[in-house]
């Protein structure tokens, strides 16, 4: 890039540099910046650029990169520092790919900050929590990791999505998320305002839906509200195809020129439409300019913000000033670094939540000798898990940081035989926004590694079948290369398929001969797919009973399978089930029988069930039901009825409703699809090498009805989330057990040191009110809670101490039944008692006063509860707010 006066000293103020560049561009060059794919400006030495790389839980869609746990799992860690470190690793890998290919954008489209209001939302895997304040905290930290810590250059520019009120996939661009003022100001906006106010995000993406009838992409007042909160420039980029949806789906405008003009006037800067073809968008914008629907000044405002975004990455620094960019030295080799692998394993372990345990975990049995721990270099430890004591027993010496592998396994013994069963026993699944993992460690892999001298039996729980065509009478067979024909006359190894039923009639068929899935990606069916995947899934099938035989439908195309005459190829081209080949479904054995055989006599059984992230709940598809699917229930019952030492291991993108079939489960563990280190993370916890760390960031309902209406966004009227829930869920927000017993013995609240006051703990006198700040009016003071906890066990404890408001009785504006005010981690040695200091965010008590048109903290005596979850108030005290206080809206 030639030196040019365009590239001013990077120490110049960002707006000055941006205005300088804008002045050097022609009107058409400025207009061209408004499409996602910006062309180069060769005369100024400016390279082509596009907004948006996916970096939700790792760099996606650009080759191998570290895959971290799904955001719903990261949320369960409640660990802001962990998310910052993950964000930093992800941005390093984005920079590494950018060094290899300058066309890789440094603007990343992450994180998703929509609160998880309803568990049926298909994209729940992409969010962090149902609690907006926790969402804001975790998103801010992830953004800070993505952004980096340099004062001038951003490592990458994070984009918050999807703004606003987005929580259903069914008809997502047509439906309106109707938000009353309380739902808007108390529930939705805080998720975005947190990272925006912190200056951690450089862009935001509006959502497909309408908000109170207005398409989110033209909700100018809401977009302006975010920009008012930002300390610097905030670019707004459209979601893919949304500009055209204003006319084609939402029918908000008579033509695209009018719709595009409305978007620009509302504050949208970049149009993501028609893939790389910018010509359609630019012609519509020119038409709008010609019709007077927008002005060139409007174009300049949008272009200026996009220039500022690019300047932030250091892209527009002159070569002689490139040394001022601390990230330019990151090269292509900075992908899949050893430290990223360790971080992925740490994250995979920390997102595991122990939901129920009567002593079955950590894994041990009365018989079988104890085995030594793995060698030091085979065990990953972090600053917390390095202190974990030996499995089953603990001593203070073994809990010290420098003695991670001291001694042997100890305890009552290691299982002599472990059965690992279920569809997730020996596979790691990725979702739509995952990258390509450089390797994977399955649950079975990790069990074999951790207990190398123990027999490990692995059973998937799939039904093994042969498909016999009835006319002609032949069997479907698969060659080693995945070629599928219906020509075999005898049932052999080549004719066997392992069929997994994911519920709702959705099946996947894996060839035993090729080891791969049947796919209809081309109309000729093959058995060569490594996994279920793609925007339109090609590896799922349904079967229909037609006159006592089965017709098979390829779901992706909607076509029915037929055996070609002559060559016998299996093709998906029949338009009606009547034209499909009829098959007899010859079962060699059922998956449930296979699970029972493996479970019989095993010292421990890990039943790994859950969802496939590409099926029955994902982008474009809400979940059809909330209960753990019936096929999974059958596998669980087969194991549990055979062997009471069965652990239910749920690996899923969302909560399930667990019915009475699971009441006798002695241990229940949940984790998300946790990326490449899934198996290690699970086994680190199941073995007791790591203390259970995860806590639910989303309530698990007891029934489907308790979850409420997916399309009703009034969380208060619906009784949705832990804040407003009546009755008992299956597992509360914040719930998660450890292997140690922790008692809560003391709870007091006091003003933070040096904090002037508008409130007092325990009804005490109120000091002088705090002065107004930034025009917000009086503000409540900061408080801290000291919660005394005691570890009554002989092993270290990992406790997440949580403090909630339990409401204000008789308040003029109804307060939530429960509201998280603060939380803190405590690592307790055996027998240790400690006072854990929890900063309290009293501003969170603010409710929307419709009469006054503002958020305010109401005066009165609030009941506070401290405990291990939102529904377990171990200790109570009070907090008195003496003055009405305004909170930032």
N, C-alpha and C positions, 0 to 999 in steps of 0.2 A: 504494500500500500504506500503510495508516494506521500512524502511529507506535504502538508498543506496547511495554510492558515486556518482551514476549517477545524483542525484538531487542536483546539486550544489547550492551554495548560490544564491538566486534570484537576488542579487545585481550584480552578474557577468554579463558581456556584453552578450546580446542575441546571437550574432554569436559564442561566446566562448561556451556557454551552448549547442547550437545546434551541433557544431562540436564535442563536448565531447560525446554527445549522439550518433551521427552518427558513431563515432569510435567504439562504443560498440555493434552495430548491425551487424549481418551477412549480406552478400550480398543479400540473399533471403529475409531477414527481411527488408532491404532497398528497394528492388524492390516492396515488398508488400505495401509499403506506397504510391505507385503511383496510386492505385485504390481508388475511392471514399470511399469505405468501407475498412478501414484498420483493420487488425486483431490485437488482443492483443499480447503483448510480455510478457508472464507471468514471464519469468526468470528475467526480469528487473522491473516487477511491472507496466508495461505500459498497460493501458486499451485499448479496442477497440475504434475506432473513425471513424467518417465519415464527409466529408465536406458537408456543405450545409443544412441549415434550411431556409424555406421561411419566410421572414419578411418584405414584401414590404410595407404594411401599417398595421402591426400587426402580431403577431405570427400566422402562418397558419398551418393547417392540423394536429394539435396536440391537439385537444380539444378546449374547450371554452377559448377565449382570447379576449382582447379588440380590436375591429375593428375600425380603424380610417378611415378618408376619403381616397378615391383612390388618388394615387399620382397626377393625373391630377388636382384634386381639391386642394391638398396641394400646388401645383404649383401656383394656382390662389390666394393664400394668399400672395405671394411674401415675406413671413415672415421667414427668416432664423432661428431666435430664436425659433419660434413655431416648426419648423421641428426638431431642436435640442432637444427640450423637448419631442416631440413625439418619436424620436429615443431613447431617454433615457428610456421612459416608455416601449417601445417595448423590449429593451434589458433587462429591469428588468423582463419582463414576460418570455423572453427566459431563463434567469437565473433561474427563478422560476420553469419552466418546467424541466430544467436541474437538479435542486435539487431533483425533484421528480423522474426523470429518467436520469441517467448519460449518457445514449445513445443519448440524445438530444444534437445535436452539438452546440457548441458556435461559429462556423463559419456560418454566415448568408449570404444568397444570396440576397442581396439588398444593395443599391437601383439600379433601372434601370436609366441609364443616357443617353440613346439614345435621341437626340433632336426630337421634334415632327414636323418634316419637312412637313408631309402631313397628313391631317385629315382622310384619308381613311385607314391608317394603323390600323390593327385590334388590336394591342397592345398599342394604344395611351393612354389608361387608365393608363398604368404603368409608363408613363413618366411625367416629370414636365412641360416642356415648349418647344417652338420652338426656344427660344433664348439660345444659348449655355452658355453664361456667367451667365444667371439666373439659368440654369440647374446646372452649376458647384457650384454656391453659395449655392443653396438649398441642393444639394447632399452632399457637404462638411459638412453642418450643420447636416443633418440627420446621416451621418456617424459618426460625432463627438458624437452625442447622443448615437448611437449604441456602439461606442468604449468606452465611459466613459472618465472620467477626471483623472484617476489615472496615475501617471507617468510611472508605470511599467506594470501593469496588464490591459489587455483590457477586458472590460465587455463582448463584443462579437467582432468578427473580421468581418467587413463588406466586401462584395464582389461587386465590380462594374460590371454591365452587361448592354448590351452585346457588346463587343468590336470587330467590329467597323462597321459603315455604315449599321446598321440594321434598316430597316424601312418598310418592306413589309412581309406579311405572305404567299402570293401566291408563291408557289415553293421556299420557303425561303432558303432552303439548296442548291438549284440548281442555283438561280439567282446570278448575280454578281453586286455588288454595285460599279459602276464605279465613282471614286472620282478623279476629277482633283486636282492639288495641292492646289488650293484656297479652295475648298470644304473640303479637308482633314485638312488643317492647320488652316483655319479660322472658320470652322463650326463644324467639327466632333471632332477633338482632344481636343479642350478646355474643353469639357464636362468632360473628364477623367482627364486631366492634373491638373485641379483645385483641386479635392479631393486627387489626388495622391501626388501632391507637398505639400499639407497641412499635409501629413502623416496621413490622416483620414481613409484611406482604406488599408486593409491588403491583399486583393486579387482582382483579376479581372477574368471575364469569357469571352472568345471569343464568337463571334456570329456564327450562323449557316451558314450565307451567305459567298459568296466569295467577296473579295475586289480587284477590278481591275484584276479579273480573278483568284486570288489566294485565296484558302480557308482561312478564318480568323484564323482557328486553326493552320495553319502553316505559318502565316505571321510574321516571326521572326523579321523582321526589325521594324514592328509596335510594337510588344510586347517589344522589346528592347528599343524602344523610351519611353514607359511608365516606364520601370524599371530605365532608366537613370534619370527620373524626380523624382523618389521616394527617400525619405530620408532614408528609411530602406528597409527591405525585402518585396517583393511583390510576393505572390503566384499566379499562374495561374491555374484555374480549368476549365475543359472542360464543355461544355453544354451537356445535356443528349443525348446520342446516337451519338454525333458528331464524335467521333473517327471512328465509323463504317461507317458513311456517307462519309468519305474521299474516300472510295472504292465503296460503294453501290450506292450512289447518285451522288457524285461529280466526281467519276472516275478519281481521281487525282493520284492514285497509283494502281499497278497491284494486290497488296495483302495487307492484314491488317498489316503484320509485317512492311512493308515499310512505310505505313501510320503512324503507331504508332511511329516508329523511327523518322520520320520527325517531328511529334508533339513534342517529347522530345527535339530534337535538336533546334526546334524553340522557346522553352522556356515554353511549357506546362508541368505542374508538376503533375496534378491529372486527372485521366480518369474517367468520369462519363458514364458508359456503362454497359449494361446487369444487371441493378438494383444492387442487393446485391451480385451477382455472380461475384467475382473477377477473377475466374480461366481463363475465356476466354481472358481477357485483359492481365493477367500475362503470359499466354502461348504465346501470340503474341509478347510481349516484350522479352521473352526468345528467341523466334525465331529470332527476330531482332538482339539481342546480338550475337547469334550464327552465324548469317550471316555477322557480322561486320558492320551492318547498324547503330549501335550506340555502345557506350562503357559503361563500368561500371562507368566511371567518369561522363558520362551524367546522369546516374541514381542517383549518389551521389548528383549532383547539384540540381536535382529536389527534392530528399528526404530531403535535407538540408532545403530547403525553406518550406516544409510542416512541418518539425520539428519546425522551427521557428514560424510558425503559431500556433502550439499547445502550445509552450512555452508561447506565448503572453497571452493566456487565463489563465495562472496560473495552468493549468492542471498538469504540470510536476514538481510542487513544492513538496518538501517532506512534510509529515504531520506536522513536527515540525515548518515548515516555512509557514504553511497555513494561519496563522494569518496575513501575509503580503499581502494577497489577500483581498481587501476591499469588494469584491462582494460575498464571500463565505457564508456570513450570509443571503443572499437572499433565502428565503424558498418557498415551494410550495404555500403558502398562498398569495404570492405577485402577483396574477393574479386577474384582475377585481377589482383593488383597487378603493376606492372612488375618489382618486385624478386622476386616469386614466379615470374614467367616466366623471369627470369635464373637463379634457383635451380633451376628445373625443367630448364633446358638444361645447367647445370653438372652436375646429378645424372645426366642422361641420358648425358653424355659420360663421367663417372667410372665408370659401371657397365659400360662396354664392356671386354671382355676379349679381348686378342689371343692366341689359342691357338696359332697356328702362322704363321710368316712366313719366307720365304726371300729376302726383298728386294722382293717384289711391292708391299708397302705401305711407306710411304705412297704414295698413287696418283701415279704418274708413268711416263712412257714415253720412249723415245729420240726419238720424233717429236712434232711439235707444239710451238709456242712456249709459253713460260711466260706465265701470266696474272697480272695484279696481284691482290693480296689484295682481298677485299671492303672497302668503306669502313669506317672505324673504328666507326661506329654500327651497322653490320650484323653485327659480330662480337662475340659474348659471350666475355669472359675472366673468370677468377677469379684469386685470388691466386697460384695455381700456373700455370694455363694462360697467364696474361699473359706468363710468362717463356719460353714456347715459341718456339723459333727458326724461321726460315723453312723452308719445306718442302724436304726433301732435303739442305740444308746448314745449318750453324749457325755463328754467331760469338758470342763472349761478349757483345758489345754488343747483339746482337739478342735475347739471352736475358734482358736486364734487365727488371725489372717495368714500367718506364715506356715500353717500346718494343714494344708488342704488335703493331703493324701496320707496323713499319719495313720498308722495302724491298719488292721485289716477290716473287713466289712462288719464284723461283730454282730450283735443282735441274735435273735433266735435261729437264724439260718437263712440261706438263700434258696429259692425254689429249685428243686431238682429237675422239674419240667415246667415250662411255661408254654401255654397255648396263646397265640396271637391270632385272633379271628375277626372276620368282618371285612367289608369292602375297603376300609382304610388300613387294614393290617399291614399291607406291603406296598403302598403307593403314596406318593406325594402329589397332590393336585394343585394346580394353579388356576387363578381366575382371569377374567378378561384383561384387567389392568396389571397383571403380573408380568415381570420380565421373564427371560429364559434362564433358569438357574444353571450355573456351571456344573452342579452336581446335586443330588438329593440324598437324604438319609431318611429312610422310612422307619416306622415304628419297629417293624421286625428287624431291620438292620441294626437299630440301636440296642434292641434287646439282646441280639446275638453278640454284639460288641461288649455290652456291659456285663453279661453273664456268659463269658466265652465257654465255660465248662458245663453249661446247662443245656439240656435238650430243648430246642425251640421248635414247636410245631406251628406252621403258618397255614391258615385256611381262609379263603376269601369270603366264604358264605354264598358263593354263586351256585346256581343250579347248573349241573353239567348235562347238556342235552345234545341230541342229534336232530337235524331238520330233514325230514323225509318228504320230498315232493310226491304228491299222489298221482300226478299225471304229467310226465311218465313217473313210474315208481323208481326213483333214484334218490340218493342222499347228497346233500350239499357238502362239498369238501373244499379244503384250502391247501394250496401248495405252500412251500416254505417261503416263497417270495410274496405271498399274500393274494395270489390269483384265486378267485372263487369260481367254482363251477358246480353244477348239479349233474354229475355223471357217475358217482360211486354207487356200486351195488352192494357193498358190504360195509358195515359199521366198523371203522377203524379209527386210530388216533387222529387222522386227518379230518374226520367228520365230527369231531367234538367241539362244542362251544360252551364257554362259561357265561351264563346269562345273569346279569345283575339287574334286579328290579328296583328302580329308584322311587317308586310309587307313582300314582296317577297314571298307571299304565305305561310308563316310560322305561324302556329297556336299553341296555347296551349289551353287545355280544362280542366276546373276546374269543378268537380262534386259539385252540390249544396248540395247533400245529405252528402257527406263525407267532403266537404270543401277542398279537395285536388285535385291535378292535375292527369290527366291520364298519365301513364308512361308505356313504353314498356321495362323496364329494364330486365324483363324476357319475354319470348315469349308470356306468358299469360298476357294480358293487365290488369292493376289494376288502381285504383284511390286513391293512397295513398302516392303520392310524395308531400313533403312540398314545394318544389321549383324546378325551372329549375336548373340543375347543372351537374357536372361530366365532365371528360375529353371528353367523347362522350356523348352528351346530349341525354337523353332518354325520355324527356317530350315534344318534339315538333313533329308536324304532318303537312302534306300537304294534300290537297284534289284535286281530279282530276275529271272533268266532263266526265263521261262515259255513253253515250247514254241517257243524260238527268238526270242521277242520279250521286251520288258522291261516289268515291272510296277514302278511307283514307290510306295514307302512313305513317308509323312510320319512321321518318327521320333518327334516330340513326342507325337503322339496314337496312334501305332501303326496308323493307318488307311491304306488304300491309295487312290491317286488314280484318279478316274473322271471321264469326260466326261459331263456331264448331257445327256440327250436334249432336243431342242428348242432350248434356249438355248446349249448348247455350253460352259457354265461348267465349269471344272476344280475338282472338289471332293474333299476328303479324307474319304470316308465309307464306303468299302468295308471290310468286316471281314475279308475273305479275299483273298489274291492272285488267286484264281480269278475274283473278281468285279471285279477292277481292269481298267481299260482297258489294252490292250496297245499299246506304243509301239515304233516303230523309232527307233533312236538314230543319226541321220544326222550324221556328223562332217564338218564343213567343213575343219578342220585340227586337229592335235593341239597341245597346249601345248608338248610337247618340240620339235616342228618349229619352232614360233614362236620358242622360246628360241634354238634353233640359228641361225635366220636373223638374230636380233638380235645374237647373239654373234659372228657371222662378220665378221671384219675390225675389230671394236671394239678400241680401245686398252686398255680395261679392262672387265671384266664383273663386276657385283655380283649374285650369285645369292642372293636373300633368301628363305630358307625357314624353316619352323618350325611352331608350332602355332597354332590358334585357342584362346584361353583358355576358351571355352565348350564345347569339344568334346574328348572322349577324354582327360579328365584335368582335374578341377575338384572343387569341393565336391560330395559324393555320388557321385563317380565316379573310381576309381583309373585310372591309365594301363593300357591293355591290353597295351602292349609298350614297350620302351625304345629300339629302334633308330630312327634318323631314317626316317620312313615311305618306303615304296617309291615313291610318286608324287613325293616330293621328290628321291629319288635319281635318278629318271629325268630330272628337270629339271637337276640338277647334271651328270649325265653328258652331257646334250645340250650344255650350255654348255662344260664342260671339254674334251670331245672335239673341240669346234669351235675353242676358243680357250684356250690355256694361261694367258692372263692373266686367269683367272677367280678371283674371291674368293668363298669360301663364307661367307655372312653368315647366321648362325643367330640367329633372333629367337624366343625360346621362354621358357616358364615353368619350364623344368627342363632337366637334362642329357640328352643323347642318347648312345646307343651308335653310334659311327661305324665302319662296317665297312670292308673293304678298298677299297670303291668310292671312298673319299675320301683314300686314301693319297697320291694325286698332287695333292692340293690344295696349291698353293703358299702360300696364306694362308687361315686360318680365323679368323673373328671371331665371338664370341658376345655377345649382349646380351639382356636381358629385354624384355618389352613395357614400354617405358620411358616411356609417357605421351605427353603432348602434344608434347614436344620430342624425340621419338624420332629423327626424321630429322636434326635439327641435331646431336644428341649423337653419332650414328654418324659423320656426315660430318666433324665436328670431329676425330675420331680417324682416320678413313680418309684424310683429307687431310694429316694431320700437323700441323694447327693446334693440336691438343692431343696431348700425349704419352699413349700408352695408360696408364691409371691402374688399371683394374679387375684384380682377382685372384680366382680361383675360391674361393668359400666353401663349395663342395661338390665332392667328387671326381666326375669323369666316368669311369664304369667302362668297361673294355675290352670286356666281354661282359655280356649280361643275367644270366648265372649269377653273375658276380662280385659283383653287387649283393646277393645273398642273398635270404632269404625275407621278403616284405613283412610277414608276420604274426608273425615271431619278433623280439622286442624285446631279445634278449640280444646286444648288439652285439659283445661279446667272443667268444662262442661262434660267432657268425655270421661273424666277421672283417669286420664292417661299418665303414664310415667309414675315413678315413685312419689313425685311431688303431690299428686292429687289422688292417688289410688286409694280406694276403699276396699277393705277385705285383705286377705293374705294371698300374695303370689306364691309361686313355687319357690322362687329364690329372689330375695330383695336385691335391689341396686346396692352395690358395695359388698355383697356377700362373697365370702371365700374363706375356707378353713385352712388352718395350718396343721402341722404334725405335733405342735406343742399346745398346751393349754394356757391361755392368757386370761388373767382375771383383771377386771376394771375396778379399782379401789378408791379413786379420788378424782374430783372434777371441780375446778374453780376457774373463773373468768375474771380477767383484770384488763385495764387499759394498757395498750402497748406502751413501752417506755418512751417518754417524751411526746406522747400523743395527747393533744387537747381533746376535750370531750364534749359529746352531746348524749352520751349514754353511760350507764354504770352497770357493773355486775352485781347480781344478787340484790337489787333494789337499793343500793347505796346512794349517797348524795352525788349529784352531777357537778363536775367541775365546770369552768367557764366554757361556753360554746366555742367551737372552732370557727375561725374566720372564713368568710366566703372565699371560694377559690375558682378562678377562671369563669366567673359569672354564673356558676352553678347554684349559688345560694348556700345555705348552711349545709355542712356535710357531717355525717356521723363519724365518730373517731374509729381508729383502728383498735382492735382488741386482740388479746391472745387468750387461749384456753390452756390450762395445764391439766392434762389427764394422766393420772397415775395408773400404771399397769404393772402387773407382776407375772413373770413366767413361772408357772407352777410345774414345769416339766424338767426332764433331765436332758433336754436337747435345746439348741437355740431356737428362738421364736422370731418370726418375721411378721410383724403386726402393722396393719394399716389402721391407724386411729382416726376415726371420723367424728366430726361434730356437726350436728344438724339443729336448725330451728324447728321446733314443733308447733310454731304458729303463735299468733297473738289473739287471745280470747277477746271477743267483743269488738274487734277492729272495725272501723268504718268501711274499709275495703278488705274483703276476705283475703286471708293469707294462705299460702300453701300449707298442706298438712305436714309436710316435711321439706326442708330446704338445706342443701349442703352449704355450710358456712366455712368449712376448712377441713384439711386432712394432713396427716404427717406420718412418715414411716418410723418405725422403731425396731431396731435389732436388739433383742434381749438375750443375754446369756442364760443358761439354766439357773433358775432361782433368783434372777435379777429383778429388782423393782426399780422403776424409773418414772419420773415425771416428764411426760412428752409434751413439748410446747407446740401448740397448733395455732398458727396465725388465723384469725377470724376475719372474714370479709363481710363486715356488717352492711356494706352497701348492697349486698345481694338481697337484703330484706326489702328492697324497694319494690313497690307495687305501682301499677299504673292507675293514677287518679284521673278518671275520665272527666270529672268536673273541672279539675285544674288543668287537664291536658299535659300532665308531666308525671315522671316517676318520683315517688317520694317514699322515704322510710317513715312509717307511722310511729308515733310515740306510744309507749306502753310497756308492759312486762311480757317479754318473750320467754317461752320455755325452751331451753336448750337441752339437747341430749347428746351424750357421748357413747360410742359403742362401735362394734365391728361391722355394722351395716345400717342402712336407712331404717330397717324394721326391727333392729335390736337395740333399743335405748337402754344400755346398761346402767347409765347414771344420768341424773337430771339436775339442772340448776336453772337460774334465771338470768336474764339480761334486761335491764331497764333502759329504754330509750326515752329521754326526758323532753326532747324537742322534735318537732316535725323537721325532717331534713330532706333536701332535694338530692336526688342521685342523678348522675349523668344518664341521659336517655339515649 
